[in-house]
Amino acid sequence: MAGVAVVGVPDPKRAEQVAAFVRPAPGQTPAPGELFAYCREHLAPHKTPRYRTVLEEFPQTPSGKIQKFVLREGFLAQGPDVAIRAEGSDIAAATPPAS
């Protein structure tokens, strides 16, 4: 992975869920199931991102900081029914596989 940014997104049951935005290294395409498995192996269940989104570039400030509020707003603009998409355009979220 070239980079990851994590933000909280609203959830009706738990107030917020974790959403991870992944920018893969050039030439790599991470599989959603592979990302979920890696996170479950290394993180507690409540810290595992519920949504994983693959982006080509992060929105950044002129000084190079990731604009997490832009990531969150883009995610929320997708509406309440976030669809699974293997290839990301601007914002493409994946729900975790059934346990």
ZALUMZA-155524 format. One record per residue: residue number from 1; x, y, z of N, C-alpha, C, O in turn. Coordinates in Angstrom, 1 decimal, padded with zeros to 4 digits. Layout:
BEGIN
seq=NUM, nc1=X, nc2=Y, nc3=Z, cac1=X, cac2=Y, cac3=Z, cc1=X, cc2=Y, cc3=Z, oc1=X, oc2=Y, oc3=Z
...
! end
This chain:
BEGIN
seq=1, nc1=000.8, nc2=-001.2, nc3=000.0, cac1=000.0, cac2=000.0, cac3=000.0, cc1=000.9, cc2=001.2, cc3=000.0, oc1=001.9, oc2=001.3, oc3=000.7
seq=2, nc1=000.5, nc2=002.2, nc3=-000.7, cac1=001.2, cac2=003.5, cac3=-000.8, cc1=000.7, cc2=004.4, cc3=000.3, oc1=001.4, oc2=005.3, oc3=000.8
seq=3, nc1=-000.6, nc2=004.3, nc3=000.8, cac1=-001.1, cac2=005.1, cac3=001.8, cc1=-002.5, cc2=004.8, cc3=002.2, oc1=-003.3, oc2=004.2, oc3=001.4
seq=4, nc1=-002.9, nc2=005.1, nc3=003.4, cac1=-004.2, cac2=004.8, cac3=004.0, cc1=-004.6, cc2=006.0, cc3=004.8, oc1=-003.8, oc2=006.6, oc3=005.6
seq=5, nc1=-005.9, nc2=006.4, nc3=004.7, cac1=-006.5, cac2=007.4, cac3=005.6, cc1=-007.8, cc2=006.8, cc3=006.1, oc1=-008.5, oc2=006.2, oc3=005.4
seq=6, nc1=-008.0, nc2=007.1, nc3=007.4, cac1=-009.2, cac2=006.5, cac3=008.1, cc1=-010.0, cc2=007.6, cc3=008.7, oc1=-009.5, oc2=008.6, oc3=009.3
seq=7, nc1=-011.3, nc2=007.5, nc3=008.5, cac1=-012.3, cac2=008.5, cac3=009.0, cc1=-013.5, cc2=007.8, cc3=009.6, oc1=-013.7, oc2=006.6, oc3=009.3
seq=8, nc1=-014.2, nc2=008.5, nc3=010.5, cac1=-015.4, cac2=007.9, cac3=011.0, cc1=-016.6, cc2=008.4, cc3=010.1, oc1=-016.6, oc2=009.5, oc3=009.7
seq=9, nc1=-017.5, nc2=007.5, nc3=009.9, cac1=-018.7, cac2=007.8, cac3=009.1, cc1=-020.0, cc2=007.4, cc3=010.0, oc1=-019.9, oc2=006.4, oc3=010.8
seq=10, nc1=-021.1, nc2=008.1, nc3=009.8, cac1=-022.3, cac2=007.8, cac3=010.7, cc1=-022.8, cc2=006.4, cc3=010.5, oc1=-022.7, oc2=005.8, oc3=009.4
seq=11, nc1=-023.3, nc2=005.8, nc3=011.6, cac1=-023.8, cac2=004.5, cac3=011.6, cc1=-025.1, cc2=004.6, cc3=012.6, oc1=-025.0, oc2=005.1, oc3=013.7
seq=12, nc1=-026.2, nc2=004.0, nc3=012.1, cac1=-027.4, cac2=004.1, cac3=012.9, cc1=-027.3, cc2=003.3, cc3=014.2, oc1=-028.0, oc2=003.7, oc3=015.2
seq=13, nc1=-026.6, nc2=002.2, nc3=014.2, cac1=-026.5, cac2=001.4, cac3=015.4, cc1=-025.4, cc2=001.9, cc3=016.4, oc1=-025.7, oc2=001.9, oc3=017.6
seq=14, nc1=-024.3, nc2=002.2, nc3=015.9, cac1=-023.1, cac2=002.5, cac3=016.8, cc1=-022.6, cc2=003.9, cc3=016.7, oc1=-021.5, oc2=004.2, oc3=017.2
seq=15, nc1=-023.4, nc2=004.8, nc3=016.2, cac1=-023.1, cac2=006.2, cac3=016.1, cc1=-022.1, cc2=006.5, cc3=015.0, oc1=-022.3, oc2=007.3, oc3=014.1
seq=16, nc1=-020.9, nc2=005.7, nc3=015.0, cac1=-020.0, cac2=005.8, cac3=013.9, cc1=-019.4, cc2=004.5, cc3=013.6, oc1=-019.3, oc2=003.6, oc3=014.4
seq=17, nc1=-018.9, nc2=004.3, nc3=012.3, cac1=-018.2, cac2=003.2, cac3=011.9, cc1=-016.9, cc2=003.7, cc3=011.2, oc1=-016.8, oc2=004.9, oc3=010.9
seq=18, nc1=-015.9, nc2=002.8, nc3=011.1, cac1=-014.6, cac2=003.2, cac3=010.5, cc1=-014.7, cc2=003.0, cc3=009.0, oc1=-015.1, oc2=001.9, oc3=008.5
seq=19, nc1=-014.2, nc2=004.0, nc3=008.3, cac1=-014.1, cac2=003.9, cac3=006.8, cc1=-012.6, cc2=004.1, cc3=006.5, oc1=-012.0, oc2=005.2, oc3=006.9
seq=20, nc1=-012.0, nc2=003.2, nc3=005.7, cac1=-010.6, cac2=003.4, cac3=005.3, cc1=-010.5, cc2=003.7, cc3=003.8, oc1=-011.2, oc2=003.1, oc3=003.0
seq=21, nc1=-009.7, nc2=004.6, nc3=003.5, cac1=-009.4, cac2=005.0, cac3=002.1, cc1=-008.0, cc2=004.6, cc3=001.8, oc1=-007.1, oc2=005.1, oc3=002.4
seq=22, nc1=-007.9, nc2=003.8, nc3=000.8, cac1=-006.6, cac2=003.1, cac3=000.5, cc1=-006.1, cc2=003.7, cc3=-000.9, oc1=-006.9, oc2=003.7, oc3=-001.9
seq=23, nc1=-004.9, nc2=004.1, nc3=-000.9, cac1=-004.2, cac2=004.5, cac3=-002.2, cc1=-003.1, cc2=003.4, cc3=-002.4, oc1=-002.1, oc2=003.5, oc3=-001.8
seq=24, nc1=-003.4, nc2=002.5, nc3=-003.4, cac1=-002.4, cac2=001.4, cac3=-003.6, cc1=-001.1, cc2=001.9, cc3=-004.3, oc1=-001.1, oc2=003.0, oc3=-004.9
seq=25, nc1=-000.1, nc2=001.2, nc3=-004.1, cac1=001.2, cac2=001.5, cac3=-004.8, cc1=000.9, cc2=001.3, cc3=-006.3, oc1=000.0, oc2=000.6, oc3=-006.7
seq=26, nc1=001.7, nc2=002.0, nc3=-007.1, cac1=001.5, cac2=001.9, cac3=-008.6, cc1=001.6, cc2=000.5, cc3=-009.1, oc1=002.5, oc2=-000.3, oc3=-008.7
seq=27, nc1=000.6, nc2=000.1, nc3=-009.9, cac1=000.5, cac2=-001.2, cac3=-010.5, cc1=-000.1, cc2=-002.3, cc3=-009.6, oc1=-000.2, oc2=-003.4, oc3=-010.0
seq=28, nc1=-000.6, nc2=-001.9, nc3=-008.4, cac1=-001.2, cac2=-002.9, cac3=-007.5, cc1=-002.7, cc2=-002.5, cc3=-007.4, oc1=-003.1, oc2=-001.4, oc3=-007.4
seq=29, nc1=-003.5, nc2=-003.6, nc3=-007.3, cac1=-004.9, cac2=-003.5, cac3=-007.1, cc1=-005.3, cc2=-004.4, cc3=-005.9, oc1=-005.4, oc2=-005.6, oc3=-006.1
seq=30, nc1=-005.6, nc2=-003.9, nc3=-004.7, cac1=-005.9, cac2=-004.7, cac3=-003.6, cc1=-007.3, cc2=-005.3, cc3=-003.7, oc1=-008.2, oc2=-004.6, oc3=-004.1
seq=31, nc1=-007.5, nc2=-006.6, nc3=-003.4, cac1=-008.8, cac2=-007.2, cac3=-003.4, cc1=-009.5, cc2=-006.8, cc3=-002.1, oc1=-008.9, oc2=-006.9, oc3=-001.0
seq=32, nc1=-010.8, nc2=-006.5, nc3=-002.1, cac1=-011.5, cac2=-006.1, cac3=-000.9, cc1=-011.5, cc2=-007.2, cc3=000.2, oc1=-011.3, oc2=-006.8, oc3=001.4
seq=33, nc1=-011.6, nc2=-008.4, nc3=-000.2, cac1=-011.5, cac2=-009.5, cac3=000.8, cc1=-010.2, cc2=-009.6, cc3=001.4, oc1=-010.0, oc2=-009.9, oc3=002.6
seq=34, nc1=-009.1, nc2=-009.4, nc3=000.7, cac1=-007.8, cac2=-009.4, cac3=001.2, cc1=-007.5, cc2=-008.3, cc3=002.2, oc1=-006.9, oc2=-008.5, oc3=003.2
seq=35, nc1=-008.0, nc2=-007.1, nc3=001.9, cac1=-007.9, cac2=-006.0, cac3=002.8, cc1=-008.6, cc2=-006.3, cc3=004.1, oc1=-008.1, oc2=-006.0, oc3=005.2
seq=36, nc1=-009.8, nc2=-006.8, nc3=004.0, cac1=-010.6, cac2=-007.1, cac3=005.2, cc1=-009.9, cc2=-008.2, cc3=006.1, oc1=-009.8, oc2=-008.1, oc3=007.3
seq=37, nc1=-009.4, nc2=-009.2, nc3=005.4, cac1=-008.7, cac2=-010.3, cac3=006.1, cc1=-007.5, cc2=-009.8, cc3=006.9, oc1=-007.2, oc2=-010.1, oc3=008.0
seq=38, nc1=-006.7, nc2=-008.9, nc3=006.2, cac1=-005.5, cac2=-008.3, cac3=006.8, cc1=-005.9, cc2=-007.5, cc3=008.0, oc1=-005.3, oc2=-007.6, oc3=009.1
seq=39, nc1=-006.9, nc2=-006.7, nc3=007.9, cac1=-007.4, cac2=-005.8, cac3=009.0, cc1=-007.9, cc2=-006.7, cc3=010.2, oc1=-007.5, oc2=-006.4, oc3=011.3
seq=40, nc1=-008.6, nc2=-007.7, nc3=009.9, cac1=-009.1, cac2=-008.6, cac3=011.0, cc1=-008.0, cc2=-009.3, cc3=011.7, oc1=-008.1, oc2=-009.6, oc3=012.9
seq=41, nc1=-007.0, nc2=-009.7, nc3=011.0, cac1=-005.8, cac2=-010.4, cac3=011.6, cc1=-005.0, cc2=-009.4, cc3=012.5, oc1=-004.5, oc2=-009.9, oc3=013.5
seq=42, nc1=-005.0, nc2=-008.1, nc3=012.2, cac1=-004.1, cac2=-007.2, cac3=012.9, cc1=-004.9, cc2=-006.2, cc3=013.8, oc1=-004.3, oc2=-005.5, oc3=014.7
seq=43, nc1=-006.2, nc2=-006.2, nc3=013.7, cac1=-007.0, cac2=-005.2, cac3=014.5, cc1=-008.1, cc2=-005.9, cc3=015.3, oc1=-008.6, oc2=-007.0, oc3=014.9
seq=44, nc1=-008.6, nc2=-005.2, nc3=016.3, cac1=-009.7, cac2=-005.7, cac3=017.1, cc1=-011.0, cc2=-005.6, cc3=016.2, oc1=-011.0, oc2=-004.7, oc3=015.3
seq=45, nc1=-012.0, nc2=-006.4, nc3=016.4, cac1=-013.2, cac2=-006.3, cac3=015.6, cc1=-013.8, cc2=-004.9, cc3=015.4, oc1=-014.2, oc2=-004.5, oc3=014.4
seq=46, nc1=-013.9, nc2=-004.2, nc3=016.5, cac1=-014.5, cac2=-002.9, cac3=016.5, cc1=-013.6, cc2=-001.8, cc3=015.8, oc1=-014.1, oc2=-000.7, oc3=015.5
seq=47, nc1=-012.3, nc2=-002.1, nc3=015.6, cac1=-011.4, cac2=-001.2, cac3=014.9, cc1=-011.3, cc2=-001.5, cc3=013.4, oc1=-010.7, oc2=-000.8, oc3=012.7
seq=48, nc1=-011.8, nc2=-002.7, nc3=013.0, cac1=-011.7, cac2=-003.1, cac3=011.6, cc1=-012.6, cc2=-002.2, cc3=010.8, oc1=-013.7, oc2=-002.1, oc3=011.1
seq=49, nc1=-012.0, nc2=-001.6, nc3=009.7, cac1=-012.9, cac2=-000.7, cac3=008.9, cc1=-014.0, cc2=-001.4, cc3=008.3, oc1=-013.9, oc2=-002.5, oc3=007.7
seq=50, nc1=-015.2, nc2=-000.9, nc3=008.5, cac1=-016.4, cac2=-001.5, cac3=007.9, cc1=-016.5, cc2=-001.2, cc3=006.4, oc1=-017.0, oc2=-002.0, oc3=005.7
seq=51, nc1=-015.9, nc2=-000.1, nc3=006.0, cac1=-015.9, cac2=000.3, cac3=004.6, cc1=-014.4, cc2=000.5, cc3=004.2, oc1=-013.7, oc2=001.1, oc3=004.9
seq=52, nc1=-014.1, nc2=000.0, nc3=003.0, cac1=-012.8, cac2=000.2, cac3=002.5, cc1=-012.9, cc2=000.8, cc3=001.0, oc1=-013.7, oc2=000.2, oc3=000.2
seq=53, nc1=-012.3, nc2=001.8, nc3=000.8, cac1=-012.4, cac2=002.5, cac3=-000.5, cc1=-011.0, cc2=002.7, cc3=-001.1, oc1=-010.1, oc2=003.1, oc3=-000.5
seq=54, nc1=-010.9, nc2=002.4, nc3=-002.4, cac1=-009.7, cac2=002.5, cac3=-003.1, cc1=-009.7, cc2=003.8, cc3=-003.9, oc1=-010.6, oc2=004.0, oc3=-004.7
seq=55, nc1=-008.7, nc2=004.6, nc3=-003.8, cac1=-008.6, cac2=005.9, cac3=-004.5, cc1=-007.2, cc2=005.9, cc3=-005.2, oc1=-006.2, oc2=005.3, oc3=-004.8
seq=56, nc1=-007.2, nc2=006.6, nc3=-006.3, cac1=-005.9, cac2=006.9, cac3=-007.0, cc1=-005.1, cc2=007.9, cc3=-006.3, oc1=-003.9, oc2=007.8, oc3=-006.2
seq=57, nc1=-005.8, nc2=009.0, nc3=-005.8, cac1=-005.1, cac2=010.1, cac3=-005.1, cc1=-005.9, cc2=010.5, cc3=-003.9, oc1=-007.2, oc2=010.5, oc3=-004.0
seq=58, nc1=-005.3, nc2=011.0, nc3=-002.9, cac1=-006.0, cac2=011.6, cac3=-001.8, cc1=-006.2, cc2=013.1, cc3=-002.1, oc1=-005.3, oc2=013.7, oc3=-002.6
seq=59, nc1=-007.3, nc2=013.7, nc3=-001.6, cac1=-007.4, cac2=015.1, cac3=-001.7, cc1=-006.5, cc2=015.7, cc3=-000.7, oc1=-006.5, oc2=015.3, oc3=000.5
seq=60, nc1=-005.7, nc2=016.7, nc3=-001.1, cac1=-004.6, cac2=017.2, cac3=-000.2, cc1=-004.7, cc2=018.7, cc3=-000.2, oc1=-005.1, oc2=019.4, oc3=-001.1
seq=61, nc1=-004.2, nc2=019.3, nc3=001.0, cac1=-004.0, cac2=020.7, cac3=001.1, cc1=-002.7, cc2=021.1, cc3=000.3, oc1=-002.0, oc2=020.2, oc3=-000.1
seq=62, nc1=-002.5, nc2=022.4, nc3=000.1, cac1=-001.2, cac2=022.8, cac3=-000.6, cc1=000.0, cc2=022.3, cc3=000.1, oc1=001.1, oc2=022.1, oc3=-000.5
seq=63, nc1=-000.1, nc2=022.1, nc3=001.4, cac1=001.1, cac2=021.7, cac3=002.2, cc1=001.2, cc2=020.1, cc3=002.2, oc1=002.1, oc2=019.6, oc3=002.8
seq=64, nc1=000.3, nc2=019.4, nc3=001.6, cac1=000.4, cac2=018.0, cac3=001.4, cc1=-000.4, cc2=017.2, cc3=002.5, oc1=-000.3, oc2=015.9, oc3=002.5
seq=65, nc1=-001.2, nc2=017.8, nc3=003.3, cac1=-001.9, cac2=017.1, cac3=004.3, cc1=-003.2, cc2=016.5, cc3=003.7, oc1=-003.8, oc2=017.2, oc3=002.8
seq=66, nc1=-003.6, nc2=015.3, nc3=004.1, cac1=-004.8, cac2=014.7, cac3=003.5, cc1=-006.0, cc2=015.4, cc3=004.1, oc1=-006.1, oc2=015.6, oc3=005.3
seq=67, nc1=-007.0, nc2=015.8, nc3=003.2, cac1=-008.2, cac2=016.4, cac3=003.6, cc1=-009.2, cc2=015.4, cc3=003.9, oc1=-010.0, oc2=015.0, oc3=003.1
seq=68, nc1=-009.2, nc2=014.9, nc3=005.2, cac1=-010.1, cac2=013.8, cac3=005.6, cc1=-011.6, cc2=014.3, cc3=005.5, oc1=-012.5, oc2=013.4, oc3=005.2
seq=69, nc1=-011.9, nc2=015.5, nc3=005.7, cac1=-013.3, cac2=016.0, cac3=005.6, cc1=-013.8, cc2=015.8, cc3=004.2, oc1=-015.0, oc2=015.6, oc3=004.0
seq=70, nc1=-012.9, nc2=016.0, nc3=003.2, cac1=-013.3, cac2=015.8, cac3=001.8, cc1=-013.6, cc2=014.3, cc3=001.6, oc1=-014.6, oc2=013.9, oc3=000.9
seq=71, nc1=-012.8, nc2=013.4, nc3=002.1, cac1=-013.0, cac2=012.0, cac3=002.0, cc1=-014.4, cc2=011.6, cc3=002.6, oc1=-015.2, oc2=010.9, oc3=002.0
seq=72, nc1=-014.6, nc2=012.1, nc3=003.8, cac1=-015.9, cac2=011.8, cac3=004.5, cc1=-017.1, cc2=012.3, cc3=003.7, oc1=-018.1, oc2=011.6, oc3=003.6
seq=73, nc1=-017.0, nc2=013.6, nc3=003.2, cac1=-018.1, cac2=014.1, cac3=002.5, cc1=-018.4, cc2=013.4, cc3=001.2, oc1=-019.5, oc2=013.1, oc3=000.8
seq=74, nc1=-017.3, nc2=012.9, nc3=000.5, cac1=-017.5, cac2=012.1, cac3=-000.7, cc1=-018.1, cc2=010.8, cc3=-000.4, oc1=-019.0, oc2=010.3, oc3=-001.2
seq=75, nc1=-017.8, nc2=010.2, nc3=000.7, cac1=-018.3, cac2=008.9, cac3=001.1, cc1=-019.8, cc2=009.1, cc3=001.4, oc1=-020.7, oc2=008.3, oc3=000.9
seq=76, nc1=-020.2, nc2=010.1, nc3=002.2, cac1=-021.6, cac2=010.4, cac3=002.5, cc1=-022.4, cc2=010.8, cc3=001.3, oc1=-023.6, oc2=010.5, oc3=001.3
seq=77, nc1=-021.8, nc2=011.3, nc3=000.3, cac1=-022.6, cac2=011.7, cac3=-000.9, cc1=-023.1, cc2=010.5, cc3=-001.7, oc1=-023.9, oc2=010.6, oc3=-002.5
seq=78, nc1=-022.5, nc2=009.3, nc3=-001.4, cac1=-022.9, cac2=008.1, cac3=-002.0, cc1=-024.3, cc2=007.6, cc3=-001.5, oc1=-024.9, oc2=006.7, oc3=-002.2
seq=79, nc1=-024.8, nc2=008.2, nc3=-000.4, cac1=-026.1, cac2=007.8, cac3=000.1, cc1=-026.0, cc2=006.7, cc3=001.1, oc1=-025.0, oc2=006.2, oc3=001.4
seq=80, nc1=-027.2, nc2=006.3, nc3=001.6, cac1=-027.2, cac2=005.3, cac3=002.7, cc1=-026.9, cc2=003.9, cc3=002.2, oc1=-026.5, oc2=003.1, oc3=003.0
seq=81, nc1=-027.1, nc2=003.6, nc3=000.9, cac1=-026.9, cac2=002.3, cac3=000.4, cc1=-025.6, cc2=002.3, cc3=-000.4, oc1=-025.6, oc2=002.6, oc3=-001.6
seq=82, nc1=-024.5, nc2=002.1, nc3=000.3, cac1=-023.2, cac2=002.1, cac3=-000.4, cc1=-022.9, cc2=000.8, cc3=-001.1, oc1=-023.0, oc2=-000.3, oc3=-000.4
seq=83, nc1=-022.7, nc2=000.8, nc3=-002.4, cac1=-022.6, cac2=-000.4, cac3=-003.2, cc1=-021.2, cc2=-000.9, cc3=-003.2, oc1=-020.2, oc2=-000.1, oc3=-003.0
seq=84, nc1=-021.0, nc2=-002.2, nc3=-003.4, cac1=-019.7, cac2=-002.8, cac3=-003.5, cc1=-019.2, cc2=-002.5, cc3=-004.9, oc1=-019.9, oc2=-002.8, oc3=-005.9
seq=85, nc1=-018.0, nc2=-002.0, nc3=-005.0, cac1=-017.4, cac2=-001.8, cac3=-006.4, cc1=-015.9, cc2=-002.3, cc3=-006.3, oc1=-015.2, oc2=-001.9, oc3=-005.4
seq=86, nc1=-015.6, nc2=-003.2, nc3=-007.2, cac1=-014.2, cac2=-003.8, cac3=-007.2, cc1=-013.2, cc2=-002.7, cc3=-007.6, oc1=-012.1, oc2=-002.6, oc3=-006.9
seq=87, nc1=-013.5, nc2=-001.9, nc3=-008.6, cac1=-012.5, cac2=-000.9, cac3=-009.0, cc1=-013.1, cc2=000.4, cc3=-008.6, oc1=-014.2, oc2=000.7, oc3=-008.8
seq=88, nc1=-012.2, nc2=001.2, nc3=-008.0, cac1=-012.7, cac2=002.5, cac3=-007.5, cc1=-012.6, cc2=003.6, cc3=-008.5, oc1=-011.7, oc2=003.7, oc3=-009.3
seq=89, nc1=-013.7, nc2=004.5, nc3=-008.6, cac1=-013.6, cac2=005.7, cac3=-009.3, cc1=-013.1, cc2=006.7, cc3=-008.4, oc1=-012.0, oc2=006.7, oc3=-007.9
seq=90, nc1=-014.0, nc2=007.7, nc3=-008.0, cac1=-013.6, cac2=008.7, cac3=-007.0, cc1=-013.8, cc2=008.1, cc3=-005.6, oc1=-012.9, oc2=008.1, oc3=-004.8
seq=91, nc1=-015.0, nc2=007.6, nc3=-005.3, cac1=-015.3, cac2=007.0, cac3=-004.0, cc1=-016.0, cc2=005.7, cc3=-004.3, oc1=-017.1, oc2=005.6, oc3=-004.9
seq=92, nc1=-015.4, nc2=004.6, nc3=-003.9, cac1=-016.0, cac2=003.3, cac3=-004.1, cc1=-015.8, cc2=002.5, cc3=-002.8, oc1=-014.6, oc2=002.2, oc3=-002.5
seq=93, nc1=-016.8, nc2=002.1, nc3=-002.2, cac1=-016.7, cac2=001.5, cac3=-000.9, cc1=-017.1, cc2=000.0, cc3=-001.0, oc1=-017.9, oc2=-000.4, oc3=-001.9
seq=94, nc1=-016.5, nc2=-000.8, nc3=-000.1, cac1=-016.8, cac2=-002.2, cac3=-000.1, cc1=-017.2, cc2=-002.5, cc3=001.3, oc1=-016.6, oc2=-002.1, oc3=002.3
seq=95, nc1=-018.3, nc2=-003.3, nc3=001.5, cac1=-018.7, cac2=-003.8, cac3=002.8, cc1=-017.9, cc2=-005.0, cc3=003.1, oc1=-017.5, oc2=-005.7, oc3=002.1
seq=96, nc1=-017.7, nc2=-005.4, nc3=004.3, cac1=-017.0, cac2=-006.6, cac3=004.7, cc1=-017.8, cc2=-007.8, cc3=004.3, oc1=-019.0, oc2=-007.8, oc3=004.3
seq=97, nc1=-017.0, nc2=-008.9, nc3=004.0, cac1=-017.7, cac2=-010.2, cac3=003.7, cc1=-018.4, cc2=-010.7, cc3=004.9, oc1=-018.1, oc2=-010.4, oc3=006.0
seq=98, nc1=-019.5, nc2=-011.5, nc3=004.7, cac1=-020.3, cac2=-012.0, cac3=005.8, cc1=-019.3, cc2=-012.9, cc3=006.6, oc1=-018.6, oc2=-013.7, oc3=006.1
seq=99, nc1=-019.4, nc2=-012.8, nc3=007.9, cac1=-018.6, cac2=-013.6, cac3=008.8, cc1=-019.2, cc2=-014.9, cc3=009.1, oc1=-018.6, oc2=-015.8, oc3=009.9
! end
